[in-house]
């Protein structure tokens, strides 16, 4: 057991010692008793010193000392922790789509992780792993985009959680270091870690991830004019855009890792969505693409749908979602394509369509981050390890024993009150 | 105060008489022998013999005729004006939780009042707490209830001396003092002696509590409730000295009162009051 705030325990020990000393040396006047025949008692000095060394007073003294010590122990926040080591390593392992070979990343993690260290896997979310091998099977084709901000936040929290187990904590980042994994918050989050980060790069994917888009719609469908040109490059990811209800054949595209985009024309809505009262909304955004235009919205996103949102209306409500399907994914898009006007020919709309027909997880950019950014991420000028004592405040670390110690203190106080009543005359 | 209001005490004393210890002068009809002897007292009536009556007053001729035991009353039978001086000072409120001394004194006073009233004697009381409540001696119905009511309503306190009240009892033929005699005991004796010399019958009832005879020697400081300056330690070492001194005090008190011509009774607050009343009234027999 260790104490997160041992100062309280030390203070309680001093106070308890004082209680014991007072019990032994304090003088008190004997109790007064009304007796009409008091005059017949001999006239001698009425003050005498009495020491509380009778067994009943000793018990009271011990009870009082115990109350003080237990309260001090509760405030000192005891935690049952394994013996402290000198160093704990927190390894952040990239499981995103940018990693070319998941086995390479897993092997790098095995080399870094020692017994007692913490392994956290991340892509768009982060979770603590028990062993690198158990996540290998799930990496065969992980379409999720990795985010370094998510990884760093998970690492900071893990460091705070485990600060009681070691004197120092080291952070190791095993990642493809792709440009798409960095966002505007990454630098700010990085600065929260007081030490350097050991960066272990793994091979990033190099395939261009081009798409080959096929439209299942009418000959006069205006969307045809906004779609990106089909790529003939080998390995292009097939994307099928269905302008109505998809057929079984259409869903086959996701089996091999392609994308099925269900983009019906109003008043039809994708499966699971609800037909709402038409209203006009002024803009829609998907990734970096934004289109400002008076869209007439007819579909309502169900609240029970937890699929990731890839496009939003200007009021924040979802306009398109994506969910995994087979080895690829399926998207539901409710952005109406205007039949009147030349919006579909404008570059901003075409960029929106490019985002909505991009490969699963959005448009990819597996270009490695530049060396300047990499150096900023590693920040070798900082100490290699962070001192555990300097990490997150003690209040954020759970100490369940404190609650029970306070209950024990209350019971001891009740015992002290009972003991005081039997002792007092 | 349940002992004073339950009625059990008065029931237990039904039929008890309190005969005069001395020959009484006076012309009011009563149950005591008149000093007018040798004259031909006019016959008034027969009264059934009651316990305590002088056997020489039994009319044997009547017994021979009717087998009824009755005493002959004449116009010369005298009453005995009786006053009860009840000490209700702070020292009587002991122990603090039960006030057993006060309840004992009040119960005995009530019992004596009921017995005297039952004998046809005018009876009254003076209850001395931090003030004096005087109930004049009367024979009317309700006298005993009035005394009872006053006793129930008293909370012992204060330290008013008894001597001036006793001194005002000149002319009273029978006086009973119920007290712990921890106040102005020295002042009472001369006045009592004067009253006895003047023909009054004096009874001193000394009320003592068992906790005063054997106090708890737990290393306390004991304080006189009527004089806070008196503070003494009372532990195992002091207890034998205390007991000896208190015993000497009680013995001296008994000797002094008897020497003054009074009847002296030491009663414990734990003793049943009806038994005490019987003891007091039974000892008051004509020589």
Interface residues (C-beta under 8 A of the other chain):
Chain A: X29 X30 X31 X32 X33 X34 X35 X36 X37 X38 X39 X40 X41 X42 X43 X44 X45 X46 X48 X50 X425
Chain B: X90 X91 X92 X94 X96 X101 X180 X182 X211 X212 X215 X216 X218 X219 X220 X221 X222 X223 X224 X225 X226 X230 X231 X232 X233 X234 X238 X241 X242 X245 X246 X249
